[in-house]
Amino acid sequence: MPESLLLLPPGLDLLPAVGLVVLSFVTSAITATFGLGGGAMLIAVMVLVLPPVVAVPVHGLVQFGSNAGRAILMRAHVQWRFAGYFLLGSAAGALLGGRVATMLPEAVFTALIAIFILWSAWAPKPSGTARGPLATAAAGLVTAAIGMITGVSGPLVIAFLRFLPDRHQIIATHALLMTAQNAFKAVAFAAFGFAFVPYLPLVALMVATGFAGTWTGRRLLARVPEQGFRWGFRIILSLVAVNLLWAAIT
């Protein structure tokens, strides 16, 4: 059957496309269960079958849809007051990210991010159930600025949510915040001239299977003990940090 009838994007065969659609289900289920890890796994595979200049913006659009679905399914657990202040800071961080991030060499910057993630994973959990508006907005600004340059914002964002007392609140609020930050990225890529249209059918299928994966992962989350969630959360954060450190060294 001609590729045009299958609505495949240029340069992508049927089998890899089907693999990406299936992988979107798996990675969304992982993220819905443990809060993160799925996005990093997805981009790692996407760069194997698509050029990085294509994989990064397409991944951002898929993550926008996947996180939006997760936020909708878990909207009852979103901490809206925290999210509002965080997104105000994120909007400013998206604008200022370039100047802030280029102050350090890329390898040093990446290593510092990895060290922060390791610290946030294993440091004692902060006391209290809320943070002030200024600190929350500052967290949004910093993570958005870093994410616009390095693409690493998900682990940082969720690290700032460790103070929340319930795992459902962590994952739901993280999904909302990442929906907004990925929206900022998609707008930026479109403004720079990336043509999303040929990839929209693939994105739509990946978002659909990602939504199904989120539904599955949400059911698994309800069955995972709180202690098991916290340990899985820490281990995945640590693996992300080690991968970043390796990238910085090499």
C-alpha positions, 0 to 999 in steps of 0.5 A: 500500500502506498505510504501516502495512503497510510499517512506516514511522515517522510522518511519513516517506514510502516514498521518503525511507525507502528513501533512508535505508536505502541511505545507511546502506550508503554511509556505513558503507562510508566509515567502515569505509574511512577510520575516520570521516565516514559518521556525519556525512554520515548525520545531515546527511541525516536532519535533512532528512527527520526533525525534529531531535528525532527524527533525533538519537536515531534516528541514535544508535541506528543508529550503535550498531548500525552500530558494533557490526557493525563492531566484531564484523567487526574484533574481532581488531584491537580494542585491548582494554586501551586500550578498557577504560580508555577506557570506564571514563572514558566512563561517568563522562564521560556522567554529568558531561558536562552540568556540564562542557560548559556552562561555555563558550558553545556557539559557543566550545566548538564552535570549540575542538573544531574547532581540536583536531580540526584540530590532531590531524589535522595534528600529528606522530603521537605516538610509542609504541604505548600510553598509560597507564591514567590518560591513557586514562580521561581521554580517555574522560571528556572525549570522552563529556562533550563528545559528550553535549552537542554530539553531536561525539564520533566525530572526537574519539575517533578523534583520540585513537587516532592513536598506534595503529600500524595502520589496522585497529587504529584503525578496530576500536577506534574502532568498539568505543568508539563502540558504547559511547558510542552505547549511553550516548546511547540509554539517555539518550534513552529515559530522557528519554522518547523513543519508539523503538518506531515507528522500530525497523523503519527502524533495523533495516533501516539497521543491516542495510545498514550492516553490509553497507556495513561488510563492503564498506568493510573489503574496500576498507580492505585495498586502500588503501595506508597512506599513502592511508589516512592522507591520507584520514583527515586530509582527512575530519577537516579537513572535519568541523572546518571544518564545526564552525567554520562552525557556530560562526561562524554 
